[in-house]
């Protein structure tokens, strides 16, 4: 059993999945903020079934703190996007792009939903980009 744990720990250390210094896991450092964040692909419906849907979009890497949130503002009227869904993401400072995926729950089958997306750092500071309003209809 000890051999298995040692092998697993070595694999994680060598692959960079887990770094330990003085017994504490390291957190990714902040990276320089992008001068201008823009949506390069999407937003679009990745999938919908039952009572949930996933919206996906890609931006250039916004930089800043390593923890960000993808945010979807949505509702059944384009003039009243009164609901919000968000999912956390950890930025990879070595990637030029960031893919956000946000799960929206408790949706009504057959209803049309309107939405727009944005993203923010963990402290709530916006990345400064918002999409136009899009829509999709939940399957029956």
C-alpha beads as a LAMMPS data file, in Angstrom:
LAMMPS data file: protein, C-alpha beads

140 atoms
139 bonds

1 atom types
1 bond types

-500.0 500.0 xlo xhi
-500.0 500.0 ylo yhi
-500.0 500.0 zlo zhi

Masses

1 110.0

Atoms # bond

1 1 1 0.000 0.000 0.000
2 1 1 2.841 2.428 0.883
3 1 1 4.500 1.655 -2.464
4 1 1 1.277 2.498 -4.301
5 1 1 0.932 5.814 -2.458
6 1 1 4.571 6.686 -3.141
7 1 1 4.155 5.882 -6.844
8 1 1 1.000 8.014 -7.031
9 1 1 2.701 10.945 -5.271
10 1 1 5.708 10.754 -7.606
11 1 1 3.459 10.625 -10.668
12 1 1 1.552 13.696 -9.524
13 1 1 4.748 15.608 -8.763
14 1 1 6.375 14.710 -12.069
15 1 1 3.306 15.630 -14.125
16 1 1 2.921 18.968 -12.377
17 1 1 -0.594 18.167 -11.213
18 1 1 0.388 18.699 -7.591
19 1 1 3.314 20.680 -6.187
20 1 1 4.263 20.599 -2.536
21 1 1 6.657 22.964 -0.820
22 1 1 7.006 22.664 2.932
23 1 1 3.835 20.568 3.041
24 1 1 1.589 23.227 1.451
25 1 1 0.062 22.978 -2.016
26 1 1 1.157 25.839 -4.282
27 1 1 -1.400 28.150 -5.888
28 1 1 -0.932 29.354 -9.447
29 1 1 0.466 32.883 -9.484
30 1 1 -1.444 35.812 -10.907
31 1 1 -0.564 36.616 -14.485
32 1 1 -0.529 40.005 -16.190
33 1 1 -4.017 41.220 -17.120
34 1 1 -4.768 41.206 -20.833
35 1 1 -4.907 44.691 -22.357
36 1 1 -8.195 43.791 -24.027
37 1 1 -10.326 40.694 -23.407
38 1 1 -12.541 39.594 -26.266
39 1 1 -14.796 36.663 -27.001
40 1 1 -13.180 34.721 -29.838
41 1 1 -15.740 31.918 -30.170
42 1 1 -19.377 31.666 -29.090
43 1 1 -21.179 31.923 -26.832
44 1 1 -23.175 28.906 -27.872
45 1 1 -25.313 26.156 -26.470
46 1 1 -23.054 23.156 -25.844
47 1 1 -25.905 20.907 -24.840
48 1 1 -29.336 20.810 -23.245
49 1 1 -31.417 17.996 -21.829
50 1 1 -33.939 17.525 -19.083
51 1 1 -33.830 20.666 -16.994
52 1 1 -30.260 21.830 -17.632
53 1 1 -28.184 23.475 -20.341
54 1 1 -24.503 24.289 -20.752
55 1 1 -23.292 27.467 -22.448
56 1 1 -19.707 27.562 -23.756
57 1 1 -17.521 30.400 -25.056
58 1 1 -13.837 31.170 -25.566
59 1 1 -11.891 34.364 -24.837
60 1 1 -8.274 35.295 -25.055
61 1 1 -6.674 34.598 -21.661
62 1 1 -7.881 37.427 -19.390
63 1 1 -4.975 37.081 -16.947
64 1 1 -5.147 38.467 -13.428
65 1 1 -5.932 36.175 -10.540
66 1 1 -5.831 32.449 -11.347
67 1 1 -9.448 31.853 -10.283
68 1 1 -12.130 33.252 -12.578
69 1 1 -15.840 32.709 -13.103
70 1 1 -17.807 32.316 -16.296
71 1 1 -21.152 34.068 -15.827
72 1 1 -24.411 33.658 -17.765
73 1 1 -27.263 36.146 -17.281
74 1 1 -30.478 34.608 -18.601
75 1 1 -34.258 34.682 -18.598
76 1 1 -37.307 33.972 -20.760
77 1 1 -37.379 37.533 -22.106
78 1 1 -34.484 39.309 -23.834
79 1 1 -35.419 42.424 -21.842
80 1 1 -35.313 40.656 -18.468
81 1 1 -32.231 38.496 -17.937
82 1 1 -33.069 38.164 -14.246
83 1 1 -31.290 34.874 -13.490
84 1 1 -27.571 34.241 -13.146
85 1 1 -25.489 31.066 -13.335
86 1 1 -21.749 30.926 -12.843
87 1 1 -19.013 28.323 -12.783
88 1 1 -15.451 28.660 -11.511
89 1 1 -12.423 28.076 -13.719
90 1 1 -8.700 28.117 -13.005
91 1 1 -6.731 29.984 -15.673
92 1 1 -3.704 28.331 -17.209
93 1 1 -1.128 31.120 -17.607
94 1 1 0.569 29.218 -20.458
95 1 1 -2.585 29.082 -22.621
96 1 1 -3.458 31.910 -24.999
97 1 1 -7.206 31.173 -24.756
98 1 1 -9.657 30.324 -21.997
99 1 1 -12.778 28.208 -22.514
100 1 1 -15.658 28.976 -20.153
101 1 1 -18.500 26.504 -19.573
102 1 1 -21.478 27.398 -17.402
103 1 1 -24.261 25.042 -16.350
104 1 1 -27.770 26.475 -16.063
105 1 1 -30.209 24.383 -14.013
106 1 1 -33.962 24.202 -13.295
107 1 1 -34.915 25.137 -16.864
108 1 1 -38.355 24.454 -18.310
109 1 1 -38.616 22.009 -21.246
110 1 1 -39.961 23.752 -24.362
111 1 1 -39.174 27.256 -23.045
112 1 1 -37.006 29.700 -24.989
113 1 1 -34.195 31.262 -22.966
114 1 1 -32.268 34.414 -23.775
115 1 1 -28.773 34.907 -22.397
116 1 1 -25.563 36.905 -22.468
117 1 1 -22.198 35.964 -20.972
118 1 1 -19.306 37.630 -19.234
119 1 1 -16.469 36.630 -16.942
120 1 1 -14.859 37.928 -13.788
121 1 1 -12.031 37.364 -11.362
122 1 1 -12.780 35.668 -8.022
123 1 1 -12.865 39.120 -6.362
124 1 1 -15.834 40.096 -8.578
125 1 1 -13.869 42.383 -10.917
126 1 1 -15.182 42.025 -14.456
127 1 1 -12.868 41.008 -17.296
128 1 1 -14.550 43.781 -19.316
129 1 1 -16.246 41.694 -21.982
130 1 1 -19.951 40.923 -22.455
131 1 1 -21.574 39.097 -25.343
132 1 1 -24.606 40.090 -27.320
133 1 1 -27.897 38.442 -26.337
134 1 1 -28.396 34.961 -27.808
135 1 1 -31.191 32.413 -27.362
136 1 1 -32.025 28.717 -27.401
137 1 1 -35.101 26.592 -26.829
138 1 1 -35.000 23.729 -24.369
139 1 1 -35.934 20.356 -25.871
140 1 1 -39.299 18.874 -24.815

Bonds

1 1 1 2
2 1 2 3
3 1 3 4
4 1 4 5
5 1 5 6
6 1 6 7
7 1 7 8
8 1 8 9
9 1 9 10
10 1 10 11
11 1 11 12
12 1 12 13
13 1 13 14
14 1 14 15
15 1 15 16
16 1 16 17
17 1 17 18
18 1 18 19
19 1 19 20
20 1 20 21
21 1 21 22
22 1 22 23
23 1 23 24
24 1 24 25
25 1 25 26
26 1 26 27
27 1 27 28
28 1 28 29
29 1 29 30
30 1 30 31
31 1 31 32
32 1 32 33
33 1 33 34
34 1 34 35
35 1 35 36
36 1 36 37
37 1 37 38
38 1 38 39
39 1 39 40
40 1 40 41
41 1 41 42
42 1 42 43
43 1 43 44
44 1 44 45
45 1 45 46
46 1 46 47
47 1 47 48
48 1 48 49
49 1 49 50
50 1 50 51
51 1 51 52
52 1 52 53
53 1 53 54
54 1 54 55
55 1 55 56
56 1 56 57
57 1 57 58
58 1 58 59
59 1 59 60
60 1 60 61
61 1 61 62
62 1 62 63
63 1 63 64
64 1 64 65
65 1 65 66
66 1 66 67
67 1 67 68
68 1 68 69
69 1 69 70
70 1 70 71
71 1 71 72
72 1 72 73
73 1 73 74
74 1 74 75
75 1 75 76
76 1 76 77
77 1 77 78
78 1 78 79
79 1 79 80
80 1 80 81
81 1 81 82
82 1 82 83
83 1 83 84
84 1 84 85
85 1 85 86
86 1 86 87
87 1 87 88
88 1 88 89
89 1 89 90
90 1 90 91
91 1 91 92
92 1 92 93
93 1 93 94
94 1 94 95
95 1 95 96
96 1 96 97
97 1 97 98
98 1 98 99
99 1 99 100
100 1 100 101
101 1 101 102
102 1 102 103
103 1 103 104
104 1 104 105
105 1 105 106
106 1 106 107
107 1 107 108
108 1 108 109
109 1 109 110
110 1 110 111
111 1 111 112
112 1 112 113
113 1 113 114
114 1 114 115
115 1 115 116
116 1 116 117
117 1 117 118
118 1 118 119
119 1 119 120
120 1 120 121
121 1 121 122
122 1 122 123
123 1 123 124
124 1 124 125
125 1 125 126
126 1 126 127
127 1 127 128
128 1 128 129
129 1 129 130
130 1 130 131
131 1 131 132
132 1 132 133
133 1 133 134
134 1 134 135
135 1 135 136
136 1 136 137
137 1 137 138
138 1 138 139
139 1 139 140
